[in-house]
Amino acid sequence: MERRRCRARGVRFANRPDGKAREVVGVGPAVMDLFSSRRRAITAKLAGWVDEMRRNATRLGDAKADIAVGKISGPVGTHASVPRSWCARASS
């Protein structure tokens, strides 16, 4: 297949620097990125995961701060938002 493309289109292939695949010689990374739908899909998905993990880290930090000052007991101190199983464990 590669030989047919070389003859038909006058292009050359060479091993990538990482040795994992071959690519067309003379095509720059910016041009390859324009045609790489797989890379765009992976990059978009990864960006979504990174945003989600940043939000989770922020929420975890906020939760630690809230618990440290007793905000877990609720606005009137009744602990209505705390599951009963937690209360049983805390008292034993």
C-alpha positions in Angstrom: 0.0 0.0 0.0 2.8 2.4 0.9 4.6 1.6 -2.3 1.5 2.3 -4.4 1.0 5.7 -2.7 4.7 6.6 -3.3 4.4 5.8 -7.0 0.9 7.4 -7.5 1.5 10.5 -5.5 5.2 11.0 -5.5 5.6 11.0 -1.8 8.1 9.3 0.6 7.5 7.6 3.9 10.0 7.4 6.8 9.9 6.1 10.4 8.8 8.6 13.0 11.4 9.7 15.6 9.6 7.6 18.2 9.8 4.5 15.9 6.2 3.6 16.5 4.9 4.4 13.0 5.7 5.8 9.6 4.8 9.2 8.2 5.0 11.1 5.0 8.3 13.0 4.7 8.0 16.8 4.3 4.6 17.2 6.0 5.0 19.3 9.1 3.3 18.6 12.5 0.9 21.5 12.1 -0.5 20.1 8.8 -0.7 16.6 10.3 -2.7 17.9 13.2 -5.2 19.4 10.8 -6.0 15.9 9.5 -5.7 13.9 12.7 -9.3 13.4 13.8 -8.2 10.8 16.4 -5.8 13.2 18.0 -8.4 15.9 18.1 -10.9 13.5 19.8 -8.4 12.3 22.3 -7.2 15.9 23.1 -10.8 17.1 23.6 -11.6 14.2 25.8 -8.4 14.6 27.8 -9.2 18.3 28.3 -12.6 17.4 29.6 -11.1 15.0 32.1 -8.5 17.6 33.2 -11.3 20.1 33.9 -13.3 17.5 35.8 -10.3 16.6 38.0 -9.6 20.2 38.7 -13.2 20.8 39.8 -13.1 17.6 41.9 -9.8 18.8 43.6 -11.4 22.2 44.3 -14.5 20.5 45.8 -12.4 18.3 47.9 -10.5 21.2 49.3 -13.7 23.1 50.0 -15.1 20.0 51.8 -12.0 19.7 54.0 -12.3 23.4 54.9 -16.1 23.1 55.7 -15.6 20.0 57.8 -12.7 21.6 59.7 -14.9 24.4 61.0 -17.9 22.2 61.7 -20.1 23.2 58.8 -21.1 19.6 58.4 -23.6 20.0 61.2 -25.9 22.1 59.0 -27.2 25.7 59.4 -28.8 25.1 62.8 -26.4 22.5 64.2 -28.8 19.5 64.0 -26.5 17.3 61.9 -29.5 16.6 59.6 -27.3 16.2 56.6 -25.1 13.6 58.3 -26.1 9.9 57.7 -27.1 8.1 60.9 -24.5 5.4 60.3 -21.8 8.1 60.7 -23.2 9.1 64.0 -23.3 5.5 65.3 -19.6 5.1 64.3 -18.6 8.4 65.8 -20.2 7.5 69.2 -18.6 4.1 69.5 
